[in-house]
Amino acid sequence: MATYGEIRRLLRETDARWQTAATPADDEQVPEFPLGASPPADLAPAEQTAPLDLAALLREHPTANPMLAARRVALGLAVQSVDPAAAALAEPLTGTDAAGASALVDWRNRWGTSWVTGVRDQNPCGACVAFGTTAVIESRTRIEHAVWTIRSEGDSHDGIGYKCPDGSWPTTYFDWIRDHGLADPGCWPWTPADEPYAPTPDRPGRTVKIDGGTALGSIQDQKTWIDTVGPVAACFAVYADFFAHTTGVYHRLSDDLRGWHCVAVIGYSDYEQAWICKNSWGPGWGDHGYFKIGYGEAQFDTYPKYGVLATNPDPLTKRRMHNGNLYESGNGAAHRNFEMLATADGPRVKHWWREGGAPYPWNQATEFGSDCAYCPTLTSTSYNRNFETVYLTTGGRLHHWWFDQNTHGWKDGGVFGPADAAGVPGFIQSNYGAPGNFEVVVRLAGGRLQHWWRDGGGNWHPGPVFAAGVAHSGATLIQGNYGGRGNFELVCVLGTGQMQHWFRANDSGGGWYPTAVFGGGVSSPPVMIQGQYGMTTENSIGNFELCVAAGGRVQHWWRNNTYGQTWTMSAVFGHDVRAVVGMVEGSFGFNLEIVVLRTDNRLQHYWRGGGVWNEGPVIGSI
């Protein structure tokens, strides 16, 4: 083990480009941290890895991220339409290399946004590969689908069958995750204890899926991938001096090899001739948990690096980002099809879907039911990613249906609820239990709201009746991330034409409480989501986004959940609108997407991009 004094002497003698901590005494030993990468005996060096035909690969996987699309088009790797504003934003301000790749990429702050989850700690286990590969998948999911997701290193580590000290290599993890997906910590958490792997029974419905890992041999392929796809996993040799690194660009001063380590490479800098990396030794190590290492240093470029192209987020990752009759599923080649339900031929329900790639056609699927009074409320759940819907019946009850992803057919879940339901139901899957309970809030004929819930056994239970003077309930029920448990939130329309926000405090007894009254002149059901705006990290609280029809147009309201928590109307748009029936914030560059019911009983799609609402296609009659 080295001392800080020895490290400081070497730094002075070599005029090094990196620093160590200033406070430890010279005779204090530098603490060592767990490693865990283990190069396979038959692993070929990077120089023997076949060159990547990235253009062919990206043609098969066009991105919905507008800035990333602009970078691919600029490098001649894709042929697709590019928004001029996105192209201007994506233009490298620091220049490019000879191949056209950006000279500087840092996914912690790219295009004004962070795409990298926070630094975590593998201590005391040799699980660096679990942490490095998980970090890559989390970033790729955000880059490709515009949503934060938190995945569990323990799910892959323990699912493979490793114990705390066991080492590995990225190919082993990416292959396992390709076949099994990667679950969230609530399904199976990371823990250094060697416990038998026993994830929750709904694991198949709560994993992010990937297409496997792609080996990248040349530094140019690696840089172009980081520029046009995202972070990669890399392994390198760790020498004794590396543990003492804090800031600057690390280059090796010691000959004392301590083992191999895996990290996520989240960027690079040609100006510093360095890779930018996210480590897994906690935020107290290095530069807040990150480090820079020179090109070629410590065998960093000896072996291939590994990237992930396609990701397919699970329903729980997206649970706050949709409401009403519209949902972005993982179906389709790009894993971003829109699914929509609407009444058709009287009280029947028609399933529509929109392909997730250009030219984005809307298509009709099946019809089901015979008692639907209004556009259903649609979601997807951890029950094998099944679609689930609840709607108001023509007889004043609630009716549950579910789409079996195995048989691709809609199944009747039964009629339930109050005998005098008289509004659009809010409907979600909560985090109570695994699989989580279903939660419904609906207006009663007397102008009050009632909460119903379904347990894991399929039994529906009546909950409290609350509020008064309610004219419309809507598809506004969400479980946000206020509090440890996540409060329930909803907005209803009062008889005065104003809207009222309610929440249920799930950390303190579960009572329903009224908050702000806002707006006016509203006479239709609202739709609300909690989106990604305001979420600077995966643990931030996103803004509430609400759309409602008033006076034949759409009002867009939002609540700033970071500062002030006040409701603000940001836009009025559209024409001939009777009601807003669905909303999604999907994979298309954080755009908001809504579907409205027009006064001619047809559906129409609107979307917001670049802060401007745009009129989309008329879809069909209901």
C-alpha positions, -999 to +999 in steps of 0.1 A: +000+000+000+012+035-008+013+065+015+001+099+006+036+112+010+049+088-016+021+098-040+029+135-035+066+129-042+058+111-074+034+138-085+061+165-080+089+146-096+069+138-128+051+171-131+019+150-132-014+163-146-034+150-116-038+157-079-044+138-047-061+149-015-044+177+004-055+170+039-042+134+047-008+133+064+022+122+044+026+090+065-011+081+061-017+051+039-039+055+009-071+034+014-077+008-013-111+001-028-127-031-042-122-040-078-137-070-096-130-071-133-115-104-145-104-106-182-114-139-197-085-161-207-096-162-244-104-124-246-090-109-278-074-075-275-092-044-289-070-043-320-084-077-331-121-066-327-138-063-360-144-027-371-179-016-365-203-007-393-220+019-372-240+034-400-257+001-408-264-005-372-279+029-366-300+026-397-317-003-380-322+017-348-332+053-356-333+075-325-361+097-313-337+119-294-336+150-317-300+161-307-287+126-311-303+123-345-286+156-355-252+142-345-258+110-365-269+129-396-239+153-393-215+123-393-233+106-422-245+078-400-282+083-404-307+096-430-337+111-412-353+145-408-337+167-382-353+196-364-332+227-373-333+239-336-321+205-324-293+205-351-281+239-339-281+228-303-263+196-311-235+213-331-203+207-312-191+240-297-157+226-292-150+213-327-146+178-341-119+153-347-108+142-382-136+117-384-162+143-375-168+131-339-172+158-312-138+167-297-155+169-263-184+148-249-196+147-213-230+131-208-233+146-173-241+179-190-248+176-227-272+200-245-280+215-211-292+182-196-277+154-175-281+118-188-261+101-161-275+087-128-257+094-095-225+077-084-231+046-062-208+024-041-199-013-046-180-015-013-170-040-001-177-063-030-159-071-063-190-061-082-176-033-103-189-049-135-224-050-122-221-012-114-205-003-147-230-021-169-259-009-149-247+027-153-245+023-191-281+009-192-295+037-171-279+063-193-289+047-225-325+044-213-326+081-205-309+091-238-332+070-259-365+073-240-362+106-222-369+091-188-348+085-157-347+049-145-330+034-115-318-002-120-304-026-094-268-039-096-279-067-073-304-080-098-278-090-124-250-097-099-271-121-078-292-133-108-260-146-124-251-163-092-221-143-081-210-138-045-196-106-030-160-112-039-166-126-074-152-108-104-164-108-140-164-091-174-190-068-191-199-094-218-211-118-191-234-092-176-247-078-209-255-113-221-274-121-190-293-089-190-301-094-227-318-127-218-334-116-184-337-079-183-325-056-154-349-050-126-353-020-102-342-021-065-377-026-053-378-059-071-343-071-059-319-046-043-281-044-043-267-056-010-232-070-002-248-099+017-247-132-001-284-139+000-303-163-022-316-146-053-354-141-047-368-112-067-405-102-064-429-124-084-437-096-109-400-093-120-408-101-157-429-070-159-405-046-142-372-050-161-355-028-186-347-050-216-317-046-239-304-061-271-271-071-256-236-055-256-217-043-287-179-047-287-160-016-297-124-021-307-108+010-321-106+043-302-123+060-331-153+036-330-154+041-292-155+079-295-180+079-323-202+056-303-200+078-272-208+108-294-238+093-313-251+066-289-240+071-253-217+058-225-199+025-227-184+000-202-146-003-200-121-023-179-086-013-170-056-022-148-056-005-114-022+004-098-016+015-063-015+052-071-049+053-087-067+050-053-052+084-044-065+102-075-088+132-069-088+156-099-069+161-131-061+135-158-047+103-143-016+087-157+002+059-140+031+066-116+032+032-099+042-003-110+022-019-082-007-037-100-036-042-077-061-058-101-086-049-128-117-027-126-148-018-147-163+016-150-188+035-172-171+058-197-195+088-199-174+110-222-140+120-235-119+151-241-095+153-270-081+185-255-071+167-224-065+134-243-086+117-217-116+095-211-142+108-186-155+080-163-181+073-136-167+051-108-185+030-083-166+039-051-191+064-038-193+102-044-165+108-018-138+093-040-120+111-068-138+141-083-172+135-066-171+099-078-158+106-113-123+106-128-104+113-160-078+090-174-054+095-203-059+077-235-040+044-234-031+047-197-032+017-174-043-006-203-075+014-206-076+008-243-061-027-244-094-045-245-127-037-262-152-013-246-189-023-247-220-003-256-257-009-255-279+002-284-316-007-279-333-003-245-369-011-237-381+005-204-406-012-182-441+001-172-430+011-137-402+033-152-429+051-172-458+050-147-460+087-140-455+098-176-489+090-191-526+092-183-560+089-199-564+068-230-528+071-243-497+052-234-462+047-249-455+010-248-423-010-254-439-026-285-425-021-320-391-022-335-381+010-317-399+001-284-419+033-284-453+025-300-483+046-288-513+027-276-547+043-274-582+033-265-614+050-275-651+042-278-662+029-312-696+019-326-714+030-295-703+015-262-675-007-276-638+000-271-614+002-300-576-003-296-555+019-317-517+020-320-491+042-336-458+029-350-428+044-332-409+053-364-415+075-394-440+081-409-458+073-376-490+058-389-520+052-367-535+017-370-566+000-357-563-031-336-591-050-319-624-040-304-638-052-270-665-045-244-701-035-249-707-010-220-682+018-223-696+053-217-664+074-223-628+071-234-611+045-211-582+052-188-552+030-199-520+019-183-495-009-183-484-028-153-458-052-138-482-081-146-460-092-175-462-057-190-499-063-197-520-033-207-549-026-182-578-003-185-608+009-164-637+028-178-671+042-167-699+019-179-732+030-194-748+016-162-728+038-138-702+012-127-665+007-134-653-021-158-617-035-158-601-051-189-566-063-195-545-071-226-526-104-223-491-099-239-488-136-243-520-142-263-523-107-276-560-104-267-581-083-243-595-102-213-625-092-192-615-083-157-650-077-144-673-049-133-667-033-099-670-002-079-698+021-067-733+018-081-734+055-089-701+062-106-704+094-127-670+104-140-638+095-158-618+072-135-582+079-125-564+045-126-528+035-117-508+007-104-492+018-071-462+005-052-482-012-025-472-048-028-456-067-056-473-067-080-485-033-068-522-027-060-545-010-085-558+023-074-589+041-088-606+074-079-639+083-096-666+109-092-699+098-076-733+110-088-736+132-057-705+153-066-680+135-043-649+114-051-643+078-040-611+058-039-611+021-047-582-003-047-575-038-058-552-061-039-527-087-053-554-113-051-576-095-076-602-083-050-615-047-052-621-028-020-639+005-014-618+033+001-627+067+015-652+092+000-639+127+000-643+162-016-675+179-025-690+199-053-671+180-079-684+183-115-658+162-132-632+136-122-605+129-147-575+107-156-554+127-132-545+102-106-507+096-103-484+083-076-456+109-076-423+109-058-431+132-029-423+114+003-407+080+009-438+062-002-449+085-030-481+105-025-512+100-046-521+132-065-551+142-085-570+172-099-608+174-102-631+201-117-655+218-093-690+230-101-676+265-101-655+257-132-623+258-112-599+229-107-588+216-073-557+196-065-559+168-039-532+145-025-530+115-003-501+115+022-489+079+020-462+084+046-486+096+073-518+076+075-531+079+039-556+107+044-567+128+014-561+165+016-571+195-006-545+220-018-547+246-045-578+258-064-569+272-098-582+280-132-617+287-143-643+282-170-636+245-172-664+221-180-646+189-190-624+162-174-587+171-171-557+148-177-525+150-157-490+134-156-458+139-136-432+145-163-394+148-165-392+186-166-376+197-134-358+164-128-322+173-129-313+139-113-331+106-110-342+115-075-357+150-083-394+157-084-407+163-119-433+190-126-470+182-129-484+187-164-521+191-169-542+197-200-579+204-200-605+217-225-622+251-219-641+271-244-633+247-273-596+250-268-569+233-247-554+249-216-519+236-206-512+240-169-481+230-150-469+230-114-433+237-106-425+210-080-390+224-074-398+260-065-430+274-052-453+246-061-477+270-079-500+261-108-493+282-140-511+282-173-485+282-200-505+279-232-539+279-248-541+261-282-562+239-305-597+243-319-631+225-318-620+206-287-646+190-265-622+173-240-586+162-235-586+124-232-550+113-231-514+126-224-479+112-227-444+124-222-427+098-243-394+091-260-395+120-285-371+146-269-392+152-238-422+163-260-456+163-244-482+145-265-520+147-261-551+133-277-583+154-277-619+145-285-632+170-310-667+185-312-672+163-344-665+132-323-632+126-339-598+122-321-568+144-328-532+143-318-513+174-306-477+176-295-454+201-279-418+204-291-394+233-284-420+249-262-446+252-290-478+231-294-483+216-328-514+202-345-511+166-354-533+142-374-570+136-369-572+099-361-608+087-363-643+089-350-654+075-316 
